Amino acid sequence: MTEFSQGNKTKKLTIAASSKGIETAKKALDKLGFELKNNFPKSQGISHYTVTKFFKSEPIQLDLFKRICDGLTLEWKEIAGITEEQASEQLNKTDGSSSEPVQGVEQSQSLSQKETVIERQSEIIKAILVLEGDINSVQPSKLIESIVQQSSGYTINIIDIKISSLILQGSQKAIERFEARIKSEDLKELSGFPIKDIQIVNETSDDEDNSKLDHKWRLVAEIASGGAVGRDLRGADLSDTDLSNTKLSGANLCDADLRGADLSGADLSGADFNDADLSGADFSSANLIRANLIRTNLIRADLSGVNLIGGNLIAAKLIDSNLSNVNFTGAKLIDANLRSANLSNANLSNANLSNANLRSANLSNANLRGTELIGANLRSANVEGTEFSGVNLSGVNLTAVSLYNANLSGVNLSGANLYGAYLCPMTSSGVQFGAANLSGANLNAADLRYANISAANLSGAYLNGADLSSAKLIGADLSGAELNGANLSSADISDVKVKNARFTYILGIDESTKLELIQRGAIF
């Protein structure tokens, strides 16, 4: 199926095997024998997930498709069920507006760092058209339409789209005529983008073309065997590759520069990224089980959907990173900087986030069961709907945090700072603090309307200016607490322990209730 999909990433050619091709590929795989068959993905440096997609006839990157076919000693075009002519014509059949299935090559959005090469036909050449501006802001169908209009009746195909250039392919006559129009300034722009230059790519042999494609796999082999300590790998394409090592500890990428690299879908379990620069890297859907990411720079990196079970991210920088749906079960994030990170729907059960900076982070609907958060900073964080069962929040900074719909029953909040925290959903069922330990906690100016604080320990807590209207405080311990200027309108304070609790300028307390509290030891 051929289509252009829209997104923030540049495009890569993808291709799916035909039904007949899958049958042929399965027979070839069976011939390898049990041992070689099981180790086939690793032997090719490709992730197991990608090989599985291949055998399910799902589209994968063209270079991955060719590598799998080469590993099985099969002709890729035969497995795809396309002819040489179709290999270049398929891209011209779809304008991005139709979902009509087309057999063969598919176009999808994925970070690409090098030219994607299509098998060459006789008398077919390629050219690089350099434009001024970010052409990813325009639908590919518009660019195809412009090329068709400006190619004087000749067929010129777009085979790859980069940030500011197009890779074109067509007959020599068509490309040379197109070049002549640009050189003579008869054609100055395309789809509103000024044309800066056009370069015809010199013809190379099939071996040289394959060598370009093999660069990725040579790099994968080098890293898998000897690591890449301190190596400059900025913008490298390592997507869907296998850099895990079941016998050793995984690939050694300590102190490597991987800024902006594409590691999406890669198997990096056990890999060592200690002190590496991974800022802006794409790790989406990668496997990082037990990976070492101590002190790594992951600022603005995309780790959405990543498996980080048991990962070590002590002191890692994850500012503004996308960590949605990440599995952090049992991971170490001590002293990690997660400021403004997106952790929505993340699984942080039994993870250690002691002293982590989660200021302004999005933790909505995250699973924090059994998570260690001692000394963490959650100031202004969004934890709406978050599961806190069994969490130790002693000494945690929850200033101005949104705890709407959060469950804090039985949680240890001793010494926590909840100054100005938002705890009221404006309904009759507020935040659950039942049996929670809030001794010495700072709840000054906190909005606790409708909150259930029954049987909670608030001894020595600060509730100055707190809004406790309609809250349930049945059996709560307020011994030695400060409630200066608090609002207790309609609050249920049955059996509350108030010995040495200080009540000054209290709202919602009538004279009889005041006398009753004084008899229990309250100070007015």
C-alpha positions in Angstrom: 0.0 0.0 0.0 1.5 3.3 -1.1 0.7 6.5 0.8 2.1 9.7 2.3 1.5 10.1 6.0 1.9 13.5 7.7 3.9 14.1 10.8 7.0 15.9 12.1 9.6 13.6 10.6 11.0 13.4 7.1 10.0 10.6 4.8 11.5 7.2 4.2 10.6 4.6 1.6 8.9 1.5 3.0 7.9 -1.7 1.3 6.0 -4.8 2.2 6.4 -8.4 0.9 3.7 -10.0 -1.2 1.9 -13.1 -0.1 3.9 -15.2 -2.6 7.1 -13.5 -1.5 6.4 -14.4 2.2 6.0 -18.1 1.3 9.3 -18.0 -0.5 11.0 -16.2 2.4 9.7 -18.7 4.9 11.0 -21.6 3.0 14.4 -19.9 2.7 14.4 -19.2 6.5 13.5 -22.9 7.2 16.5 -24.0 5.2 18.9 -22.2 7.5 18.2 -24.8 10.3 17.0 -24.3 13.8 20.1 -22.4 15.3 20.5 -20.1 12.3 16.8 -19.5 12.1 16.5 -18.4 15.7 19.5 -16.1 15.4 18.6 -14.7 12.0 17.6 -11.2 13.2 20.8 -10.7 15.3 23.0 -12.1 12.5 21.7 -9.4 10.2 21.8 -6.7 12.9 18.1 -6.1 12.6 15.7 -6.0 15.5 13.5 -9.1 16.0 10.4 -6.8 15.8 11.3 -5.7 12.3 11.9 -9.2 11.0 8.5 -10.2 12.5 6.9 -7.3 10.6 8.5 -8.5 7.4 7.0 -12.0 7.7 3.6 -10.5 8.5 3.7 -8.6 5.1 3.8 -5.3 7.0 5.8 -2.4 5.5 9.3 -1.8 6.7 12.1 0.5 5.5 13.5 -0.4 2.0 17.1 -0.9 3.3 15.8 -3.2 6.0 13.7 -5.1 3.4 16.7 -5.5 1.1 19.0 -6.7 4.0 16.5 -9.4 5.1 16.3 -10.6 1.5 20.0 -10.6 1.1 20.4 -12.6 4.3 18.0 -15.2 2.8 19.8 -15.0 -0.6 16.6 -13.8 -2.3 15.9 -11.1 -4.9 14.1 -8.2 -3.1 11.9 -7.2 -6.0 10.7 -10.8 -6.4 9.7 -11.0 -2.7 8.0 -7.6 -3.0 6.1 -8.8 -6.1 7.1 -5.8 -8.2 8.9 -5.3 -11.5 11.8 -2.9 -12.0 9.5 -0.5 -13.7 7.1 -0.6 -10.7 10.0 0.1 -8.3 10.1 3.7 -9.5 6.6 4.2 -10.8 4.8 3.4 -7.6 5.6 6.7 -5.9 4.1 8.6 -8.8 0.8 6.7 -8.5 -0.2 8.2 -5.2 -0.8 11.9 -4.5 -1.5 11.6 -0.7 -5.2 12.2 -1.0 -6.3 8.6 -1.7 -6.3 5.5 0.4 -6.5 3.2 -2.6 -4.1 0.3 -2.0 -1.2 0.1 -4.5 1.1 -2.9 -4.5 4.8 -2.4 -3.8 6.5 0.6 -2.3 5.0 2.6 0.5 6.0 6.1 1.7 6.0 6.8 5.4 7.3 9.5 7.8 10.5 8.6 9.6 13.8 10.4 10.4 16.2 9.9 7.5 19.8 10.9 7.4 21.0 9.7 4.0 19.7 9.3 0.5 17.3 6.4 -0.2 18.2 4.7 -3.4 15.8 2.9 -5.7 17.0 0.2 -8.0 18.1 1.8 -11.2 16.4 1.2 -14.6 18.3 1.5 -17.8 18.9 5.1 -18.9 17.5 6.3 -15.6 19.4 9.0 -13.6 18.9 10.8 -10.4 19.2 14.5 -9.3 19.2 16.4 -6.1 17.0 19.5 -6.2 17.9 22.0 -3.4 15.1 24.3 -2.3 15.1 27.2 0.1 13.0 26.6 3.2 11.5 23.7 5.1 9.6 21.7 2.4 8.2 19.3 5.1 5.6 22.0 5.7 4.0 21.2 2.4 2.1 18.1 1.6 4.1 15.7 -0.7 1.2 15.6 -3.1 1.7 19.3 -3.8 5.4 18.8 -4.6 4.6 15.9 -6.9 2.0 18.0 -8.7 4.5 20.8 -9.2 7.1 18.4 -10.6 4.6 17.0 -13.1 3.6 20.5 -14.2 7.2 21.6 -14.7 8.7 18.5 -16.3 7.4 19.4 -19.9 5.5 16.1 -20.3 8.3 13.9 -19.2 8.0 11.6 -16.1 10.1 12.6 -13.2 9.6 10.9 -9.9 10.3 12.1 -6.3 12.1 9.2 -4.6 13.0 10.9 -1.3 12.2 14.1 0.5 14.6 15.8 2.9 14.3 19.0 5.0 15.3 21.3 2.1 15.8 19.1 -0.9 14.1 16.5 -3.2 15.8 13.4 -4.7 14.4 13.1 -8.3 14.6 10.2 -10.7 13.8 10.1 -14.4 15.1 9.5 -17.9 18.3 11.3 -18.7 16.5 13.5 -21.2 13.8 14.5 -18.7 16.3 15.3 -15.9 18.6 17.3 -18.3 15.7 19.3 -19.7 14.6 20.1 -16.1 18.1 21.1 -15.2 18.4 23.4 -18.3 15.2 25.2 -17.3 16.6 25.9 -13.8 20.1 26.9 -15.0 18.5 29.4 -17.5 16.3 30.7 -14.7 13.3 29.8 -16.7 12.2 27.9 -13.6 13.0 29.7 -10.3 10.6 28.1 -7.7 8.6 25.0 -6.9 5.5 25.1 -4.9 6.5 28.5 -3.6 10.0 27.5 -2.6 12.9 29.2 -4.4 15.2 26.8 -6.2 18.8 27.2 -5.1 20.5 24.4 -7.1 20.1 21.1 -9.0 22.8 18.5 -9.1 22.7 15.4 -11.3 24.0 12.4 -9.4 26.7 10.5 -11.2 25.8 7.0 -12.2 27.3 4.3 -10.1 27.5 0.5 -10.3 25.1 -1.7 -8.4 27.9 -2.6 -6.1 28.5 1.0 -5.2 24.8 1.6 -4.6 24.7 -1.4 -2.3 27.8 -0.1 -0.6 25.9 3.1 0.3 23.0 1.1 1.7 25.5 -1.1 3.6 27.0 1.8 5.4 24.3 1.5 8.1 25.0 -2.2 8.6 28.8 -1.8 8.7 28.2 0.8 11.4 25.9 -1.6 13.3 28.4 -4.4 13.1 31.2 -2.1 14.3 29.2 -0.9 17.3 28.0 -4.4 18.1 31.5 -5.9 18.1 33.7 -3.1 19.3 31.4 -0.4 20.7 31.5 3.3 19.9 33.0 4.9 23.0 33.3 8.7 22.5 32.4 8.4 18.8 30.7 11.1 16.8 27.5 9.6 15.6 25.4 12.7 15.3 22.3 12.1 13.1 23.2 8.4 12.6 20.5 6.1 11.3 20.4 3.1 13.6 16.6 2.6 13.5 15.2 -1.0 13.8 18.7 -2.4 14.4 19.8 -4.9 17.0 22.6 -3.7 19.2 21.8 -5.9 22.2 24.1 -8.6 23.4 22.7 -11.5 25.4 26.1 -12.8 26.4 27.8 -9.5 27.3 26.2 -6.3 28.6 25.2 -4.8 25.3 26.7 -2.3 23.0 29.2 0.2 24.5 28.2 3.7 23.5 29.7 5.5 26.6 30.4 9.2 26.0 29.2 8.9 22.3 27.6 11.9 20.5 24.3 10.7 19.2 22.5 14.0 19.0 19.5 13.8 16.7 20.2 10.1 15.9 17.4 7.8 14.8 17.3 4.8 17.1 13.5 4.1 16.8 12.5 0.5 17.1 16.1 -0.6 17.8 16.9 -3.4 20.3 19.3 -1.7 22.7 18.7 -3.9 25.7 21.7 -3.8 28.1 23.4 -1.1 26.0 25.8 1.3 27.9 25.1 5.0 27.2 27.0 6.3 30.2 27.6 10.1 29.8 26.5 10.0 26.1 24.8 12.9 24.5 21.4 11.7 23.2 19.7 15.1 23.0 16.9 15.2 20.4 17.4 11.5 19.6 14.5 9.4 18.5 14.1 6.2 20.6 10.4 5.7 20.0 9.4 2.1 20.5 13.0 1.0 21.2 13.9 -1.7 23.6 16.1 -0.4 26.4 15.6 -3.0 29.1 18.4 -2.8 31.7 20.2 -0.1 29.6 22.8 2.1 31.4 21.8 5.7 30.9 23.7 7.3 33.8 24.2 11.0 33.4 23.1 10.9 29.7 21.8 14.0 28.0 18.3 13.1 26.8 16.9 16.7 26.6 14.0 16.8 24.1 14.5 13.2 23.2 11.6 11.0 22.1 11.3 7.9 24.1 7.6 7.3 23.7 6.6 3.7 24.1 10.2 2.6 25.1 10.8 -0.4 27.3 13.1 0.8 30.1 12.4 -2.0 32.7 15.3 -2.0 35.1 17.1 0.8 33.3 19.7 3.0 35.1 19.0 6.7 34.6 20.7 8.1 37.7 21.3 11.9 37.2 20.1 11.7 33.5 18.9 14.9 31.9 15.3 14.3 30.5 14.2 17.9 30.3 11.2 18.4 27.9 11.6 14.8 26.7 8.7 12.7 25.5 8.3 9.7 28.0 4.6 8.9 27.4 3.7 5.3 27.8 7.3 4.4 28.8 7.7 1.3 31.0 10.0 2.4 33.8 9.2 -0.6 36.1 12.1 -0.9 38.6 14.2 1.8 36.9 16.6 4.0 38.8 15.9 7.7 38.2 17.6 9.1 41.3 18.6 12.8 40.9 17.3 12.7 37.3 16.1 16.0 35.8 12.6 15.4 34.3 11.5 19.0 34.3 8.6 19.6 31.9 8.9 16.0 30.7 5.8 14.2 29.3 5.3 11.1 31.5 1.6 10.7 30.8 0.4 7.0 31.1 4.0 6.0 32.0 4.5 3.0 34.2 6.8 4.0 37.1 5.8 1.2 39.5 8.7 0.4 41.9 10.9 2.9 40.2 13.3 5.0 42.3 12.8 8.8 41.7 14.4 10.0 45.0 15.4 13.7 44.7 14.3 13.7 41.0 13.3 17.0 39.5 9.7 16.6 38.2 8.8 20.3 38.2 6.0 21.0 35.7 6.2 17.4 34.5 3.0 15.8 33.1 2.3 12.7 35.2 -1.3 12.4 34.3 -2.6 8.8 34.6 0.8 7.5 35.4 1.3 4.4 37.5 3.3 5.3 40.6 2.5 2.2 42.7 5.5 1.5 45.0 7.5 4.3 43.5 10.2 6.0 45.7 9.8 9.8 45.6 11.6 10.9 48.7 12.8 14.4 48.3 11.5 14.7 44.7 10.4 18.1 43.4 6.9 17.9 41.8 6.2 21.6 42.0 3.4 22.6 39.5 3.4 19.0 38.1 0.2 17.5 36.7 -0.6 14.3 38.5 -4.3 14.2 37.8 -5.6 10.6 37.9 -2.3 9.3 39.1 -2.0 6.1 41.1 0.0 6.7 44.3 -0.7 3.5 46.2 2.2 2.6 48.5 4.2 5.7 47.5 6.6 7.4 49.9 6.1 11.1 49.5 7.8 12.2 52.7 9.6 15.6 52.1 8.3 15.8 48.5 7.7 19.3 47.1 4.1 19.3 45.8 3.8 23.1 45.7 1.0 24.2 43.4 0.6 20.7 42.2 -2.6 19.5 40.6 -3.8 16.4 42.5 -7.3 16.4 41.0 -8.8 12.9 41.1 -5.6 11.4 42.6 -5.7 8.6 45.2 -3.4 9.3 48.2 -5.0 7.0 50.7 -2.5 5.6 53.1 0.4 7.5 51.5 3.3 8.8 53.6 3.3 12.6 53.1 5.1 13.5 56.3 7.0 16.8 55.9 5.7 17.2 52.3 5.2 20.6 50.9 1.7 21.0 49.5 1.5 24.8 49.6 -1.2 26.0 47.3 -1.8 22.5 46.0 -5.0 22.0 43.9 -6.9 19.1 45.5 -10.5 20.0 44.8 -12.5 18.6 41.8 -15.5 20.9 42.7 -17.6 17.8 43.2 -18.9 16.0 46.3 -16.0 13.5 46.1 -12.6 15.0 46.6 -9.1 13.7 46.9 -8.6 10.6 49.0 -6.3 11.2 52.0 -7.8 8.4 54.2 -5.2 7.2 56.7 -2.4 9.1 55.0 0.5 10.4 57.0 0.6 14.2 56.7 2.5 14.9 59.9 4.5 18.1 59.5 3.3 18.6 56.0 2.9 22.1 54.6 -0.7 22.4 53.4 -0.8 26.2 53.7 -3.4 27.7 51.2 -4.1 24.2 49.9 -7.5 23.7 48.3 -8.9 20.7 50.2 -12.6 21.1 49.6 -14.5 17.8 49.7 -11.3 16.0 50.5 -11.5 12.8 52.5 -8.9 13.1 55.3 -10.6 10.7 57.7 -8.2 9.0 60.1 -5.2 10.8 58.5 -2.2 11.9 60.6 -1.9 15.7 60.4 0.0 16.2 63.7 2.1 19.3 63.4 0.9 20.0 59.9 0.6 23.5 58.5 -3.0 24.3 57.2 -2.9 28.1 57.4 -5.3 29.5 55.0 -6.3 26.0 53.7 -9.8 25.5 52.4 -11.3 22.5 54.2 -14.9 23.3 53.5 -17.0 20.2 53.2 -14.0 18.0 53.9 -14.2 14.8 55.9 -11.9 14.9 58.9 -13.5 12.2 60.9 -11.0 10.7 63.4 -8.1 12.7 61.9 -5.2 13.7 64.2 -4.6 17.5 64.1 -2.5 17.6 67.3 -0.2 20.6 67.2 -1.4 21.5 63.7 -1.7 25.2 62.6 -5.0 26.2 61.1 -4.8 30.0 61.1 -7.3 31.4 58.7 -8.5 28.0 57.6 -12.0 27.5 56.2 -13.9 24.6 58.0 -17.4 25.4 56.7 -19.5 22.3 56.6 -16.4 20.2 57.4 -17.0 17.0 59.4 -14.7 17.1 62.3 -16.2 14.3 64.4 -13.7 12.7 66.8 -10.9 14.9 65.5 -7.8 15.1 67.8 -7.0 18.7 68.3 -4.7 18.8 71.3 -2.5 22.0 71.0 -3.8 22.6 67.5 -3.9 26.4 66.8 -7.2 27.9 65.4 -7.0 31.6 64.6 -9.5 33.5 62.4 -11.2 30.3 61.5 -14.1 30.4 59.1 -17.2 28.1 59.4 -16.9 27.4 63.2 -19.8 28.4 65.4 -19.4 29.3 69.1 -20.6 25.9 70.3 -18.1 24.0 68.1 -15.4 26.3 69.2 -16.0 25.6 72.8 -16.2 21.8 72.1 -12.8 22.0 70.3 -11.3 24.0 73.2 -12.5 21.3 75.6 -10.5 18.7 73.5 -7.4 20.8 73.9 -7.5 23.2 70.9 -6.0 26.6 71.2 -8.0 29.6 69.9 
